[in-house]
Amino acid sequence: MKVPELTAMLFYCVFLLVIGLYCFLSERKREGSEKEYFLGGRGMNGWVSALSAGASDMSAWILMGLPGAIYLYGVGQVWIAVGLFIGTVSAWIFIAPRLRRYSIAANDSITIPQFLTNRFCTEKKGILIISAIVFVVTYCVYAAASLYACGTLFNTVLGMEPKTAMIIATVVIVVYTFLGGYSAVCWTDFFQGLLMLAALLFVPIMVLLMMNSAEFVKPAAMIPANYWNWFSTGKCDWKSWSDIISGLGWGFGYAGMPHILIRYFSVSSEKEMNKSRIIGCVWFFFILLSACAVGLIGREFIGDSLTTTQDGNTLIFINMVRSVFDWIAGNVGGTVIWVFCAGFLLSAILAAAMSTADSQLLASSSAFASDLYKPLVRKNASDKEMMFAGRAIVIVIAIVAFIIASRPECKGLMDLVACAWGAFGAAFGPVIILALYWKRLTYSGALSGIIVGFAVDALWYIFMSKTGIYEIVPGFIAGFAASVIVSLLSKAPEQTVVDTFEKAQKKIENSEVN
């Protein structure tokens, strides 16, 4: 264990708790409402919204899973990054502005299930109940991935037991989410997004400088013959169309990821939305480009030494960070300060894991409190009671996520993320797109799309995963088809629904938001 590294990470955790406490005290002064706690009062600026959306999206897999896969198998693994980039740019352009306007027009909705219900001007509870159940179940798996990454980081860097590390991470995330709500989550995600970008830009550049120095000795390692083949999995010598389709299929997830979509709700104005769109896309481009560079440069820098152990490839970023600061210390001196800097940079992994976990906990919290507790348990619940119910479910989901992540049967970071990403994308992606662009969509069609998309995704994962096709692809197609077919077989929407649809197409002045 390197004490300066541990100190840097502890400082980082304290910093997050301070933000949570500050937002909590600010909320108390403003006598924060349900809308304030779960949506920040729709007052987020462009920078915070963009980086918060990106950070909540990019879990620890961007620093461990993706670079590790590229390091191990080659450039054929970048199709996931290509799919994600296409997906996020499309979401910022075609979904974000419309969803913000529509959520306001649809009775000022503050959650995705609320929006999908209010869009149809109905009192029916089917979408609220089904969506809230999907949220709570899937977010348990998604949050488990973040806790698993924290356990791996602390175990690798500090020699700490993974379960102990996961407990520490769980407590920190729960406390600042519990205290500050949406504002705390967005502001911590903002700083975490900056840290992730700085780390991913700095490390490959410094490694290239090391490789060009006189003392660098290139490792004697075997590079697979198909390592640089864009159309190969890196695992075999034939072209893998299924891997390419699956990689591009990751892009479907952005249309249905609740903790990302909710960021679009909270942007303060049309002007800030335009700013967020540019910042978000640029940030995302450099994050993905740098993550791919870490994997490819790492193979030349370290060789194949991390390919001999299970999941050893996921440690490529950690190894490169330590090598960089050891090299700097050897040339400049002052070992302690550079080890501290290494710990601070490794906190980027902690940032990636926590920024996703806090968003997931808050999204599931708002879904439970607003879409299950208030309509079904306590219809006259006050804002204070709603926030209490939401905070209670944060603790419950965090505990379940910890249990999942700490079980020996846990399949690891990438599998957990893929499972949850596919479930959300297949269940909500088709319905969100149709809700925004097709006025003929009916309530029955939307409900059918959520159920069918989620069910097909789950069944494909259980029974058809050997095909190599990522389950989000058939799930998304099935959910889209179900929504369209059932809508066409249903009675056309009433005029009030059509009027709300037309209203949502127009720009909304900032004064209309509150």
C-alpha positions as CSV (number, residue, x, y, z in Angstrom):
1,M,0.0,0.0,0.0
2,K,1.3,3.5,-0.9
3,V,0.2,5.9,1.7
4,P,0.3,9.0,-0.5
5,E,-2.1,7.3,-3.0
6,L,-4.5,6.4,-0.2
7,T,-4.3,9.9,1.1
8,A,-5.2,11.4,-2.3
9,M,-8.2,9.1,-2.7
10,L,-9.4,9.9,0.8
11,F,-9.1,13.6,0.1
12,Y,-11.2,13.0,-3.0
13,C,-14.0,11.2,-1.0
14,V,-14.0,14.0,1.5
15,F,-14.4,16.6,-1.3
16,L,-17.5,14.8,-2.6
17,L,-19.0,14.7,0.9
18,V,-18.4,18.4,1.3
19,I,-20.3,19.1,-1.9
20,G,-23.2,16.9,-0.7
21,L,-23.3,18.8,2.7
22,Y,-23.2,22.2,0.9
23,C,-26.1,21.3,-1.3
24,F,-28.0,19.9,1.7
25,L,-27.6,23.2,3.6
26,S,-28.5,25.2,0.5
27,E,-31.6,23.2,0.0
28,R,-32.7,23.7,3.6
29,K,-32.4,27.4,3.2
30,R,-34.5,27.4,0.1
31,E,-37.0,24.9,1.7
32,G,-36.4,22.6,-1.2
33,S,-39.4,20.9,-2.8
34,E,-39.7,17.5,-4.5
35,K,-38.9,19.2,-7.8
36,E,-35.8,20.8,-6.2
37,Y,-34.5,17.5,-4.8
38,F,-35.1,15.3,-7.8
39,L,-34.5,17.8,-10.6
40,G,-32.5,20.7,-9.2
41,G,-35.5,23.0,-9.9
42,R,-34.7,22.8,-13.6
43,G,-31.9,25.3,-13.0
44,M,-28.8,23.6,-14.2
45,N,-26.5,25.5,-16.6
46,G,-25.0,24.2,-19.8
47,W,-21.6,23.1,-18.4
48,V,-22.9,21.3,-15.4
49,S,-25.7,19.5,-17.4
50,A,-23.3,18.4,-20.2
51,L,-20.6,17.1,-17.9
52,S,-23.0,15.6,-15.5
53,A,-24.8,13.7,-18.3
54,G,-21.4,12.5,-19.6
55,A,-20.0,11.5,-16.2
56,S,-23.2,9.7,-15.2
57,D,-23.0,7.7,-18.5
58,M,-19.3,6.9,-18.4
59,S,-18.9,4.4,-15.5
60,A,-15.6,2.9,-14.6
61,W,-15.7,0.7,-17.7
62,I,-14.4,3.8,-19.7
63,L,-11.1,3.6,-17.7
64,M,-11.0,-0.2,-17.1
65,G,-13.4,-2.2,-19.4
66,L,-13.0,-0.5,-22.8
67,P,-9.2,0.2,-22.6
68,G,-8.7,-3.4,-21.3
69,A,-10.7,-4.9,-24.1
70,I,-8.8,-2.9,-26.8
71,Y,-5.4,-3.7,-25.0
72,L,-6.2,-7.4,-25.1
73,Y,-7.9,-7.9,-28.4
74,G,-7.1,-5.0,-30.6
75,V,-8.8,-2.2,-32.7
76,G,-11.8,-4.5,-33.5
77,Q,-13.1,-3.7,-30.0
78,V,-13.6,0.0,-30.8
79,W,-17.0,-0.6,-32.4
80,I,-18.5,-0.1,-29.0
81,A,-17.0,3.3,-28.8
82,V,-18.2,4.1,-32.3
83,G,-21.7,3.0,-31.4
84,L,-21.7,5.0,-28.2
85,F,-20.5,8.2,-29.9
86,I,-23.2,8.0,-32.6
87,G,-25.7,7.3,-29.9
88,T,-24.8,10.2,-27.6
89,V,-24.6,12.7,-30.5
90,S,-27.9,11.6,-31.8
91,A,-29.4,11.9,-28.3
92,W,-28.1,15.4,-27.8
93,I,-29.4,16.6,-31.2
94,F,-32.7,14.7,-31.6
95,I,-33.9,13.8,-28.1
96,A,-32.5,16.4,-25.5
97,P,-34.2,19.6,-26.7
98,R,-37.6,17.9,-27.5
99,L,-37.6,15.9,-24.2
100,R,-37.0,19.1,-22.2
101,R,-39.8,20.9,-23.9
102,Y,-42.2,18.0,-23.7
103,S,-41.5,17.2,-20.1
104,I,-42.5,20.8,-19.2
105,A,-45.6,20.7,-21.5
106,A,-46.6,17.4,-20.1
107,N,-47.6,18.8,-16.7
108,D,-44.1,19.6,-15.7
109,S,-43.0,16.0,-15.4
110,I,-39.9,15.3,-13.2
111,T,-39.3,11.6,-14.1
112,I,-39.4,9.5,-17.2
113,P,-42.4,7.4,-16.1
114,Q,-44.2,10.6,-15.2
115,F,-43.5,12.0,-18.6
116,L,-44.7,8.9,-20.4
117,T,-47.9,9.0,-18.4
118,N,-48.6,12.7,-18.6
119,R,-47.9,12.7,-22.4
120,F,-51.2,10.8,-22.8
121,C,-53.2,13.0,-20.4
122,T,-54.3,10.0,-18.4
123,E,-54.7,8.9,-14.8
124,K,-53.7,5.3,-15.6
125,K,-50.9,3.8,-13.4
126,G,-49.6,1.0,-15.6
127,I,-46.6,2.8,-17.1
128,L,-45.7,4.3,-13.7
129,I,-45.8,0.9,-11.9
130,I,-44.0,-1.1,-14.7
131,S,-41.4,1.6,-15.2
132,A,-40.7,2.0,-11.5
133,I,-40.2,-1.8,-11.1
134,V,-37.8,-1.9,-14.1
135,F,-35.9,1.1,-12.6
136,V,-35.4,-0.4,-9.2
137,V,-34.5,-3.9,-10.4
138,T,-32.1,-2.8,-13.2
139,Y,-30.5,-0.1,-11.1
140,C,-29.5,-2.6,-8.5
141,V,-27.5,-4.4,-11.2
142,Y,-26.1,-1.1,-12.7
143,A,-25.1,0.3,-9.3
144,A,-23.4,-3.1,-8.5
145,A,-21.1,-2.5,-11.5
146,S,-19.9,0.8,-10.0
147,L,-19.3,-0.7,-6.6
148,Y,-17.5,-3.7,-8.2
149,A,-15.1,-1.2,-9.9
150,C,-14.4,0.6,-6.7
151,G,-13.6,-2.7,-5.0
152,T,-11.2,-3.7,-7.9
153,L,-9.5,-0.3,-7.7
154,F,-8.8,-0.2,-4.0
155,N,-7.7,-3.9,-4.0
156,T,-5.3,-3.3,-6.9
157,V,-3.9,0.0,-5.8
158,L,-4.0,-0.2,-2.0
159,G,-4.2,-4.0,-1.3
160,M,-7.5,-3.4,0.5
161,E,-10.1,-6.2,0.6
162,P,-12.6,-5.6,-2.2
163,K,-15.6,-5.9,0.2
164,T,-14.2,-3.3,2.5
165,A,-13.6,-1.0,-0.4
166,M,-17.1,-1.4,-1.7
167,I,-18.5,-0.6,1.8
168,I,-16.5,2.6,1.8
169,A,-17.7,3.6,-1.7
170,T,-21.3,2.7,-0.9
171,V,-21.3,4.9,2.2
172,V,-19.7,7.9,0.4
173,I,-22.1,7.7,-2.5
174,V,-25.2,7.3,-0.3
175,V,-24.3,10.1,2.0
176,Y,-23.8,12.8,-0.6
177,T,-26.8,11.6,-2.7
178,F,-28.9,11.4,0.5
179,L,-28.0,14.9,1.6
180,G,-27.9,17.0,-1.5
181,G,-30.2,15.2,-4.0
182,Y,-30.0,16.2,-7.7
183,S,-27.9,19.3,-7.2
184,A,-25.2,17.4,-5.3
185,V,-25.2,14.6,-7.9
186,C,-24.9,17.1,-10.8
187,W,-22.1,19.2,-9.2
188,T,-20.1,16.1,-8.1
189,D,-20.6,14.7,-11.6
190,F,-19.3,17.9,-13.1
191,F,-16.0,17.8,-11.2
192,Q,-15.7,14.0,-11.8
193,G,-16.2,14.6,-15.5
194,L,-13.4,17.1,-15.5
195,L,-11.1,14.7,-13.6
196,M,-11.9,11.8,-16.0
197,L,-11.1,13.8,-19.0
198,A,-7.9,15.2,-17.6
199,A,-6.7,11.7,-16.6
200,L,-7.5,10.1,-20.0
201,L,-5.8,13.0,-21.9
202,F,-2.8,13.2,-19.7
203,V,-1.8,9.5,-19.4
204,P,-1.4,8.4,-23.0
205,I,0.5,11.7,-23.9
206,M,2.9,11.1,-21.0
207,V,3.4,7.5,-21.9
208,L,4.3,8.5,-25.5
209,L,6.9,10.8,-24.1
210,M,8.3,8.0,-22.0
211,M,8.4,5.7,-25.0
212,N,10.5,8.3,-26.8
213,S,13.0,8.7,-24.0
214,A,16.4,7.1,-24.1
215,E,15.9,4.9,-21.1
216,F,12.7,3.2,-22.4
217,V,13.1,-0.4,-23.4
218,K,10.3,-1.8,-25.6
219,P,9.0,-5.0,-24.1
220,A,9.4,-8.2,-26.0
221,A,5.8,-9.3,-26.6
222,M,3.8,-11.0,-29.2
223,I,1.2,-8.9,-31.0
224,P,-1.6,-11.1,-32.5
225,A,-1.6,-11.0,-36.3
226,N,-5.2,-9.6,-36.4
227,Y,-4.7,-7.1,-33.6
228,W,-4.9,-4.1,-36.0
229,N,-7.8,-5.4,-38.0
230,W,-10.9,-3.2,-37.6
231,F,-13.1,-6.0,-38.7
232,S,-11.9,-8.7,-36.4
233,T,-12.8,-9.5,-32.8
234,G,-9.2,-10.0,-32.0
235,K,-10.1,-13.4,-30.7
236,C,-10.0,-15.2,-34.1
237,D,-9.0,-14.8,-37.7
238,W,-12.4,-14.3,-39.3
239,K,-14.4,-11.2,-39.6
240,S,-17.0,-10.9,-36.9
241,W,-20.2,-9.2,-38.1
242,S,-21.9,-10.0,-34.9
243,D,-19.4,-8.0,-32.8
244,I,-19.7,-5.0,-35.1
245,I,-23.5,-5.1,-34.9
246,S,-23.4,-5.5,-31.1
247,G,-20.9,-2.7,-30.7
248,L,-23.0,-0.3,-32.8
249,G,-26.0,-1.5,-30.9
250,W,-24.7,0.1,-27.7
251,G,-25.8,3.4,-29.2
252,F,-29.4,2.4,-28.9
253,G,-29.1,2.7,-25.1
254,Y,-29.0,6.5,-25.0
255,A,-32.6,6.9,-26.0
256,G,-33.7,4.9,-23.0
257,M,-31.2,5.6,-20.2
258,P,-33.2,7.3,-17.4
259,H,-30.3,8.7,-15.5
260,I,-29.0,10.4,-18.7
261,L,-32.4,11.5,-20.0
262,I,-33.2,13.2,-16.7
263,R,-30.3,15.6,-17.3
264,Y,-32.1,16.9,-20.3
265,F,-35.1,17.8,-18.1
266,S,-33.1,20.0,-15.8
267,V,-31.4,22.3,-18.3
268,S,-32.4,25.8,-17.4
269,S,-33.1,27.3,-20.9
270,E,-33.0,26.7,-24.6
271,K,-29.8,28.7,-24.8
272,E,-28.2,26.5,-22.1
273,M,-29.4,23.4,-23.9
274,N,-27.5,24.5,-27.1
275,K,-24.4,25.0,-25.0
276,S,-24.8,21.6,-23.3
277,R,-25.2,19.9,-26.6
278,I,-21.8,21.2,-27.9
279,I,-20.0,20.7,-24.6
280,G,-21.4,17.2,-24.1
281,C,-20.5,15.9,-27.6
282,V,-16.9,17.4,-27.5
283,W,-16.3,16.0,-24.0
284,F,-17.6,12.6,-25.1
285,F,-15.5,12.5,-28.2
286,F,-12.2,13.1,-26.4
287,I,-13.1,10.7,-23.6
288,L,-13.7,7.8,-26.0
289,L,-10.7,8.7,-28.2
290,S,-8.4,8.8,-25.2
291,A,-9.8,5.6,-23.7
292,C,-9.1,3.8,-27.0
293,A,-5.6,5.3,-27.1
294,V,-4.9,4.0,-23.6
295,G,-5.6,0.5,-24.8
296,L,-3.6,0.6,-28.0
297,I,-0.6,2.5,-26.6
298,G,-0.7,0.4,-23.5
299,R,-0.1,-2.8,-25.6
300,E,3.1,-1.2,-27.1
301,F,4.2,0.2,-23.7
302,I,3.6,-2.8,-21.4
303,G,3.4,-5.6,-23.8
304,D,1.3,-8.7,-23.0
305,S,2.2,-8.9,-19.3
306,L,-1.4,-8.2,-18.3
307,T,-2.9,-10.9,-20.5
308,T,-1.8,-13.8,-18.4
309,T,-4.3,-13.4,-15.5
310,Q,-8.1,-13.2,-15.5
311,D,-9.2,-9.6,-15.8
312,G,-5.6,-8.5,-15.8
313,N,-6.2,-6.5,-18.9
314,T,-8.6,-4.2,-17.0
315,L,-5.7,-2.9,-15.0
316,I,-3.9,-1.3,-18.0
317,F,-4.9,2.3,-17.0
318,I,-3.7,1.8,-13.4
319,N,-0.4,0.4,-14.6
320,M,0.2,3.2,-17.0
321,V,-0.6,5.9,-14.4
322,R,1.8,4.4,-11.9
323,S,4.5,4.0,-14.5
324,V,4.1,7.6,-15.6
325,F,4.6,9.1,-12.1
326,D,7.4,6.7,-11.2
327,W,9.2,7.9,-14.4
328,I,8.5,11.6,-13.4
329,A,9.7,11.0,-9.9
330,G,12.9,9.3,-11.2
331,N,13.7,12.3,-13.4
332,V,12.5,15.2,-11.2
333,G,12.7,13.8,-7.7
334,G,10.2,14.3,-4.9
335,T,8.7,10.7,-4.9
336,V,6.0,11.4,-2.3
337,I,4.4,14.2,-4.2
338,W,4.3,12.3,-7.4
339,V,2.8,9.2,-5.8
340,F,0.2,11.5,-4.3
341,C,-0.5,12.8,-7.9
342,A,-0.8,9.2,-9.1
343,G,-3.4,8.6,-6.4
344,F,-5.3,11.7,-7.4
345,L,-5.3,10.6,-11.1
346,L,-6.4,7.1,-10.1
347,S,-9.3,8.7,-8.4
348,A,-10.6,9.2,-11.9
349,I,-11.7,5.6,-11.8
350,L,-13.4,6.3,-8.5
351,A,-15.0,9.3,-10.1
352,A,-16.3,7.3,-13.0
353,A,-17.8,4.6,-10.8
354,M,-19.3,7.1,-8.3
355,S,-20.7,9.5,-10.9
356,T,-22.7,6.7,-12.4
357,A,-23.8,5.1,-9.2
358,D,-25.1,8.4,-7.6
359,S,-27.1,9.1,-10.8
360,Q,-28.6,5.7,-10.7
361,L,-29.5,5.9,-7.1
362,L,-31.2,9.2,-7.5
363,A,-33.1,8.1,-10.7
364,S,-34.4,5.0,-8.9
365,S,-35.2,7.1,-5.8
366,S,-37.3,9.6,-7.8
367,A,-39.1,6.8,-9.7
368,F,-40.0,5.1,-6.4
369,A,-41.1,8.2,-4.5
370,S,-42.9,9.9,-7.4
371,D,-44.2,7.0,-9.4
372,L,-44.9,4.3,-6.8
373,Y,-45.1,5.8,-3.3
374,K,-47.2,8.9,-3.9
375,P,-49.7,7.5,-6.4
376,L,-50.2,4.1,-4.8
377,V,-49.3,4.4,-1.1
378,R,-49.7,8.1,0.0
379,K,-51.6,10.2,-2.5
380,N,-51.4,13.2,-0.3
381,A,-47.8,12.8,0.7
382,S,-46.0,16.1,1.3
383,D,-42.7,17.1,-0.4
384,K,-40.9,16.3,2.8
385,E,-42.4,12.9,3.0
386,M,-41.6,12.3,-0.7
387,M,-38.0,13.1,-0.1
388,F,-37.8,10.9,2.9
389,A,-39.3,8.0,0.9
390,G,-36.8,8.6,-1.9
391,R,-33.8,8.7,0.5
392,A,-35.0,5.4,2.0
393,I,-35.0,3.6,-1.3
394,V,-31.5,5.0,-2.0
395,I,-30.2,3.0,1.0
396,V,-32.2,-0.1,0.0
397,I,-30.8,-0.2,-3.5
398,A,-27.3,0.6,-2.4
399,I,-27.4,-2.4,0.0
400,V,-28.8,-4.7,-2.7
401,A,-26.2,-3.5,-5.2
402,F,-23.4,-4.2,-2.6
403,I,-24.7,-7.7,-2.1
404,I,-24.7,-8.3,-5.9
405,A,-21.2,-6.9,-6.4
406,S,-19.7,-8.8,-3.5
407,R,-21.0,-12.3,-4.4
408,P,-18.5,-14.7,-5.9
409,E,-20.8,-15.4,-8.8
410,C,-20.6,-11.8,-9.9
411,K,-19.4,-11.9,-13.6
412,G,-17.5,-8.6,-13.4
413,L,-17.6,-5.0,-14.5
414,M,-18.3,-5.2,-18.2
415,D,-21.0,-7.9,-18.0
416,L,-22.9,-6.0,-15.3
417,V,-22.8,-2.7,-17.2
418,A,-23.9,-4.5,-20.5
419,C,-26.8,-6.2,-18.8
420,A,-28.2,-3.1,-17.3
421,W,-27.5,-0.9,-20.3
422,G,-29.3,-3.4,-22.6
423,A,-32.4,-3.6,-20.3
424,F,-32.9,0.1,-20.1
425,G,-32.2,0.7,-23.8
426,A,-34.6,-2.0,-25.0
427,A,-37.4,-1.1,-22.6
428,F,-37.4,2.7,-22.9
429,G,-35.5,3.6,-26.0
430,P,-38.1,2.9,-28.6
431,V,-40.9,4.4,-26.5
432,I,-39.0,7.6,-25.9
433,I,-38.3,8.1,-29.6
434,L,-41.9,7.4,-30.6
435,A,-43.3,9.6,-27.8
436,L,-41.2,12.5,-29.1
437,Y,-41.8,12.1,-32.8
438,W,-45.0,10.2,-33.5
439,K,-48.3,11.8,-32.4
440,R,-50.2,8.5,-33.1
441,L,-48.5,6.7,-30.3
442,T,-51.0,5.5,-27.7
443,Y,-50.8,4.7,-24.0
444,S,-51.3,1.0,-24.7
445,G,-48.6,1.1,-27.4
446,A,-46.1,2.7,-25.0
447,L,-46.9,0.3,-22.2
448,S,-46.6,-2.7,-24.6
449,G,-43.2,-1.4,-25.9
450,I,-41.7,-1.2,-22.4
451,I,-42.9,-4.7,-21.5
452,V,-41.9,-6.4,-24.7
453,G,-38.6,-4.6,-25.1
454,F,-37.5,-5.5,-21.5
455,A,-38.8,-9.1,-21.8
456,V,-37.1,-9.8,-25.2
457,D,-33.8,-8.3,-23.9
458,A,-33.9,-10.5,-20.8
459,L,-34.9,-13.7,-22.7
460,W,-32.2,-13.1,-25.3
461,Y,-29.6,-12.6,-22.6
462,I,-30.7,-15.9,-20.9
463,F,-31.2,-18.1,-23.9
464,M,-29.6,-16.6,-27.0
465,S,-26.4,-14.9,-25.8
466,K,-24.3,-17.6,-27.5
467,T,-25.3,-16.0,-30.9
468,G,-22.9,-13.1,-30.1
469,I,-25.6,-10.5,-30.7
470,Y,-25.9,-8.0,-27.8
471,E,-29.4,-8.4,-26.4
472,I,-30.2,-4.7,-26.8
473,V,-30.5,-5.1,-30.5
474,P,-33.3,-7.6,-30.7
475,G,-34.9,-6.1,-27.6
476,F,-34.9,-2.6,-29.1
477,I,-36.4,-3.9,-32.4
478,A,-39.1,-5.9,-30.6
479,G,-40.0,-3.0,-28.3
480,F,-40.3,-0.6,-31.3
481,A,-42.4,-3.0,-33.2
482,A,-44.7,-3.7,-30.3
483,S,-45.3,0.0,-29.7
484,V,-46.2,0.7,-33.3
485,I,-48.4,-2.4,-33.8
486,V,-50.4,-1.9,-30.6
487,S,-50.8,1.8,-31.2
488,L,-52.2,1.2,-34.7
489,L,-54.6,-1.4,-33.3
490,S,-55.7,1.0,-30.5
491,K,-58.0,4.0,-30.7
492,A,-56.3,7.1,-31.9
493,P,-55.2,9.6,-29.2
494,E,-57.7,12.2,-28.0
495,Q,-57.3,15.8,-29.2
496,T,-55.8,17.0,-25.8
497,V,-53.0,14.5,-26.3
498,V,-52.4,15.8,-29.9
499,D,-52.5,19.4,-28.6
500,T,-49.9,18.7,-26.0
501,F,-47.7,17.1,-28.7
502,E,-48.0,20.2,-30.9
503,K,-47.2,22.5,-27.9
504,A,-44.1,20.5,-27.1
505,Q,-42.6,21.2,-30.6
506,K,-42.3,25.0,-29.8
507,K,-39.5,26.6,-27.9
508,I,-40.3,27.4,-24.3
509,E,-39.2,30.6,-22.8
510,N,-37.3,30.3,-19.5
511,S,-40.1,32.2,-17.7
512,E,-42.5,29.4,-18.5
513,V,-40.4,26.7,-16.8
514,N,-41.2,27.7,-13.2
